[in-house]
């Protein structure tokens, strides 16, 4: 059992006038164009090298996805990047390019737009609850991550491709909740600078505590599984300000978790570690810190410690 593991301080044929194409040539041209068009939209196509974007069909609720594949990529892992409350998935993809290059990894950043993904369906609860009522498991927002992973695996013809999750701020909140409710096959779930967490206290309302959740989502077995999840809290030691401009949560229940994000996450980690120790449960969480960085996803993703936060012992031997 780990005790207080704090570490650290991705050509068209010419046709000149007077020389029209023959019917056979036209048929061949049209056939070639149809094949080319079909290939451009085929879900079996591998992702192109460099930056790109595609649409995940997502069972009739399409999701725009920004992606990046290093030109030198070869059979590496997948990193799903979850943006913060500004819903700027393209920026997060761009900021994670260094992660992709250093980790020989494909980056995909899905866009959870405000119109369809309210905070309750996004960072606050992942769609687990709506208006105080438990939602069907297949409607939880976490399923979109699973479908996205499956899509990339199909495109890359790598059915066993390992994947990692990296979310910052509001994205860190939903990644941490995914670790609690539906961790799936993720090798590691990294919550960077989340603004609040789900404390194991039924007197505090969800999403700040377990209050209001049905027993099946708040019992000891859920907490045991949560402690066993491969979760990393990736924290900037400079995230110690109460700034309205970066979405700091001043609500009563958030403030009870700590005065600033750094303190909140340390308090949360320590409480969950004690819970695991007291019950004799496995505790697979880690804290990785990067010195001096505040609430900046761009700086967090470019910090050298991000590779440790994501890959740990699996980190690439030739990282830059």
N, C-alpha and C positions, 0 to 999 in steps of 0.2 A: 504494500500500500504506500503510495507516495505521500510524503508529509511536506506540505507547503512548498511545492515545486515552482518557485518564481525564477524566471529565466530572462536574461537579456539586458542589458544596458551594456508578379508573374504578368477569211477574205471573201469578198463577193466577186464572182466571175465578171470580167469586163464584157460589155456588149456595145460595140461601136455602131453608129448609125449605118444602115445598109446591111448589117450582119445580125439580124435578129436570131434569138435562140430557137432551135428546133423544138417541136413538141416533146421529144424525149429529153432534151436538155432542160426544158422548163420543168418537166416532171421530176427530173433528178435534183434540180435546184430547190423546188418546193419540198421534196422529201428531205433534203439536207437541212433546210430551214426548220422544218417541223421537228426533226431530230434534235437540232440545236436548241430550239425553244423548250422542248421536253426535257433536255438535259439540264437547262438552267433552272428549272423549278423542281427537278426530281429530288425527293427527300433522301435518295440514296447517295447523292453527291457528297464527297468529302468537303469539309470547309476549306475555303481558299487560304493560301498563305497571306499573312498580313491582316490588316483590319477588314472587317466585313459586317454584314448584318443579314438576318433571315427572320422568317416568321414561323414561330412554333404554333401549329394548328390548335393544340391544347383542347381537344374535344369540343370544337366549335366556339371557343373563346380565345381568339388568336392573341399571342403575346409576341411583341417585337423583341428581338434578341440581338445585342451587339456582341461581336466575337473578335477574337484575335488568335491567329496561329503563327508561331515563329517560323520564318522561312527554313530554319534548320530542324524543325520539329520531327521527332521520330518516336512513335509509340510511347509518348509520355502521358501523364495524368490529365485530368480535366479539373479546372477550378471554376466553380460557379460563384460569381461575384454579385452580391446583393447590395444595391444602392441605398442611400439614406433617404431622409424625408423630403429632400428636394426632387426626388424621382428622376435624377439625371444619370440614367444608366450608361449613356454613351461616355460621359466624363469618367465614370468609374471604370469602364472598359479601358479607356485611354490610360488612366492612372495605374492600372494593373498590368500594363504591357511589360513593365520591368519584372513583374512576378513570372509572367509567361516566359520571358527570355532566360531568366535565371533558373527556372524550374523545368525547362523543356515541357511546358504545359500549354494546353489550349485554355483560353479564357472565354467564358460566355457570361454576359450580363443581361438578364431579362429586365424588361421595363414593367413595373407595377404602377400603372397610371392612376392618378387621383380619382378619375371618374368612376372606375370600376373597383378600385382597391382602396376603400376607406381605411383609416387607421385601424379600425376593428378587424378588418379583413387582412390587414397588412401587419405593421409592426406591433400593434397593441395585442393582437390575439391570434394572428395567422388564420382567421376565419373559423377558429374552433368554436367560438360562441357568437351569437348574434342576438342582440336585445335580451340578453340573459338566458338564452336557450341554446343547448348543445346542438351543433350542426352535424349532419351526416359526415362521417370520416372521409368519404370520397370527395367532399366539397371543401375540405381544408386546403388552404393556399399552399401548404407544403407539397401537395401532390404535383403542383406545376414544376417544382424542382426535379422530381422524379421523372416526369415526362420529358423535361429538357435533357436530362442526363441520358435517358433512353434514346432520344433523337440523335444526340451527338455520337453515342456509341454506334448507332446504325450507320450514320454518315461516314464514320471513320472505320467501320468494319472491325471494331474492337469491343465485342460484347462484354468483356471483362475489364474494360478501362476503369481504373480506380478514380474516384472523384473526391474533391475537397470543397468545403463551403467557406466563403470569406465574406462577411457582411460588416459594414461600418455604420455606426450611429443607429439610426432606425433599422438599417439592415442587420446590424449586430443584434438588435432586439429580436427580430424574427428568426435569426439563426439560432439564438439561445433557446427560443421557444420550440424550434424544430428539434433541438437536442432533447428537450423535455418530452414532447408529445410524439414525435415521429422521426427519429434520427436516421432510419434507413441504413443504407450501406456506406454512408460517408466515412472516409478514413479519419477525417477530423473536421470538426465544425469550429470555425474561428469567429468569435464575436468581438469586433474591434470597437472600443469606446462606446458600448451601449449606454443609453441614458438612464435606464432603470431595468429591474429584473423581477422575476417572479419568486418572491421569498416564500419559504415553506411554512406559511402561517395562515390558517383558515379564518382568522379574525380580520384579515386584510383583503379587500376585494381584488379579484382578478382584474387587470394583469399585474398588479403589484404584489399580490399574494394569491392564496388558493381559494379565498372566499368567493362563493357563488358557483364554483366548479362542481360538477357531479362527483360523487365518490370515486367513480371509475377513473377520473383524471386527477385526483388529488390524494389518493391513498398512499400507504407506505410503499407499495410495489412500484407506483409511478415514480416516487422519489428515489427509490433504490435504482431504478433504471436510469433516472436522470443523473445520479452520481456516477454511474458506470459509463455514461456516454463520453466519447472522446472530444470533450469541449475545451477550447482554449479561450481564455479572456486575454485579448491582445490590447494592451493599454499604453497610451501615451502618458508619460509622467507629468507632462505639462497641461493635461486636461483638467485644470483645477480652477476654472473660472465659471461664473454664473452669467453667461451671455445670452440675452434674448435672441441676438442675431443668429446664433447657431442652434436654436431650437431647444435650449436648456429647459428641462421640465421642472417647473416651480410648484407643481401640485403638492398637496399635503402628503400624500402617500409616497411620492418620489423623494421629497425632502426628508422623510423619516428614514430613508435608506442611506442618506449621507448628504453632506452639503454640496459636494461636487461629484462628477462622474467617477474620477479616480477612486475616491473614498467609497462610493457606492459599490463599485465592483470588488474592491478588496473586502468590504464588509460582507458582501454576498458570497464570495469565494470562501472566506473563513467560516461563515455560518454553515454552508453546505459541506465543507470538509469536516466540521465538528459533528454534523448530523451523520455523515458516513461513519466516522470513527465510533460514535456512540452506539450505532446499530451494527457495527461490524461489516459494513458494506464496502465493496470496491469503490475507489474514488479515482477516476481517470481524468480529472480536470487538471489544467495547468494555467498558470499566469505567465505570460511573456510580456515584458515591458520594453519600450523604446524610449530612451531618455530625451526629455525636453520637448517632445511633440505634444501639441494641444489637440483640439478637436478637428483634425484635418485628415480626411480620407486620403488625399493625394500624398501627403507626407508619410502617413502610416504605411501605405502600400509601397512606398519607395524606400522605407527604412530597411536596413540590413536584417533586422530581427523578424521581418515578416516571413522569411523562408523558414526560420525556426518555428514560428507560430503555426505555420501551415503543415510543414512536412516533418518537423522534428527529426527523429532518427532516420526517416525516409528521405531527408533532404538530398538534393542532387550533389554529388561529390565535386562537380565542376562548376558550381554556382559562381557568379561574378561578385 
